[in-house]
Amino acid sequence: MDVILLERVEKLGAIGDVVKVKDGFARNFLLPNKKALRANEANRKVFEANRARIESDNANRRGEAEKDAQSFKDASVTLIRQASNTGQLYGSVAVRDLVEALEADGHKVAKNQVVLDKPIKSIGVYEVRVALHPEVAVTVKVNVARSPEEAEMQATGVDVMASMFERDEAGFVEDYDPNAEPGATAEVQSDDRADAEQAQS
């Protein structure tokens, strides 16, 4: 289906462009959201007659979005979630969670403005795009952690999962006493075990 775009649509075109799109995309998204008109003679005339108004409305909205974008400078939100030892979240962080966190921070954001390609399913720091206007987008840092302390570590650039695994490995290293006689540690341990067995019996 050919449509006339009423606003810039990413990967499609700018205001006034006539583009060919799949019927479903036009019917389910572009037309109901007033982002485009069917490309026929009547609509072309309507569009041309209103082009100046449509473009000035768009410029005003873009101006407001650019002002809003200033408040997002270095914006970041921290979400504390329960997760397994491997860092997998129990559940995932969805658009709704991000909208609530941003609103709690004083940013006005609609659900359809948050561009989350796939749900966040593990702890870490993510960059999420917020499209305030078809031509104005900002990036928000999303810090997902199991505790405020962990969130602080991640914010400073520490890979919490990697450092955790290093700690785990360190737990398996035996203390090595260079002054001990060869085999002494094994003998001491077997003596201790024998004492423990006597104490139990």
N, C-alpha and C positions, 0 to 999 in steps of 0.2 A: 504494500500500500504506500502511495506517495503522500507525504504530509508536509505542511508548512510549519516550521518551528516558531513558537512564540517566545522562546527563551533559549539560551545556550544549553545544549544537552551534551554532556561529555561523550566523546567518541562519535558524535553524530554531526553536530554543526552549530552554527550561530543563529541568532534571530533572523527570520526571513528566509533561511535556507530551505529549499525543497529537497527532501531526502526520501529515499525508499527504505521502508522498515518492514519487518514481519507484521502480518495482520494482528497477531495476538499482542505484540508489544504496543502497537498503536491503540488497539481497543482496550487493553487492560491497564495501560500505564499513561501513555502520552495524552490521549484524548480526555479521559476522565480527570486527569490532573491539570488540565488546561495548559499543557506544555506545547500542544500542537493542534493544527486544524487539518482536516482532510484537504488534500490539494485538488480542488476543483475550481472552475472559473469564478463561481460566486464567492467562494472563500478567499480567492486571490484578490478580488476587488475589495472585499471587506478588510483584508489584511493591509493592502496598500493604502486604503482610506484612513486606517487607524495606525499605520506604521509609526508615525511621529510620536503618538501618545504611548504606544507600546514600548518604544525605545526609551522615551523619557521616564516612564514608570520603572522600567528595568534599571535605568541609570540611578534613579532615586533609591531603589531597593539595594543596588550594589553599593551605593554610598553609605547607606545604613549598615550594611553587612561589613564594609571595610572599617567603620567605626567600632562595631562589635568585635571585629577581629583584633583590634588593639588590646581589648581586655583579656584576650586569650594568650597574650604574649607569655611564653614560658609556662603555660597552664599545665598543671599535672594533677592527677587524682590518685589517691591510694585506696585500694580495696583490700580489706582483710578477709581472707577466705580460708576455709578448712581445706587441707590438702594432704595427700599421702606422703610417705617418706621420699617418694621419687619425684615429688613436686606436681603430681597430677591433681587437679582440683576435684572435689566431690561436687559435681555439677559444673556449670561453666559460667563465664561472665558474658552476659548478652547486652544488646543495645540498651534495654531498659535500665540495667544496672548503671551503665555509663551515663545515661541521661540524668538519673537520680543523683549520682555523685557530682556531676557538673552543676546541676541546679543547686545542690547543697553548697557548692562553692560560689554560687552567685552568678552563674552563666545561664542565660536563657537559651535552651536548645530543644529543638523538636526531634522526635524519634527518627524521622526520615532524613535528618541532617547528619546523623552519625553513620559514617561509612565503615562498617565492620565486615571485612571480607569473609571471615569465619569466626565462630565463637572462640573466646580465649579459654583454653582448657588446662593451662599449667601456670605455675607461678613464674614471675619474671617481669621485665619492664617492656611495655609495648608502645608503639606509636600508632595512634588512631586518628584518622582524618575526620574533620567535622566540616561539612560543606554548608557554610552560612548562606551561600548564594551560588547559583551555577558558575559564577566566575570568581568567587572568593571562598577559599578553603583554608583552614588552620589545622595544625597538628597538635594533638594533646598527648602528653605522656601518661600512660596508665601503668601504675605500679601495683602488681598483684602479689600479695605476700601473705604468710600465715600469721605474722605478728607485726606490730609497729616497729619492733627492733629490726626484724628481717627487712621490712620495707625501707628503713633508713639505710641498712647495709646495701640493698639493691640500688637505692638512689645514688649512692656514692660510687656505684660501678662494680660492686662485688657480685660475682656469680655465686649466689647462695648454694645452689645445688652442687656445683663443682667443689666449693670449699667444704661442703658437708661430706662428700665422698672422700675427700682427702683426709678429713678427720677420722672417718670410719677406718680407712686403711691404716692410719697411724695407730689405731687401737690394737692392731694385730702384731705390731712390731715388738719383739722381746727386748727388754732392757739388757744391754750388753755391758758387762763389767770387765774392762780390759785387764784388771789385776787378779781376776778370779782364776783359779787353777782350771785346766781343761776338764770338763765334765762335772765341775763342782755344782753347778746349778741343778743338774739332773739329780745328783745325789741328795742335795738339800731337799729338793721337791719330794723325792721318794721317802726320805726320813719324815718329812712333814705329813705325808700321806699315811705312813705307818702309825705315827702318833695319833692322827685323826681316827684311824680305824680302831686303835686301842681304846680311845676315849669313847667311841660308840659302843664297843662291846663291853 
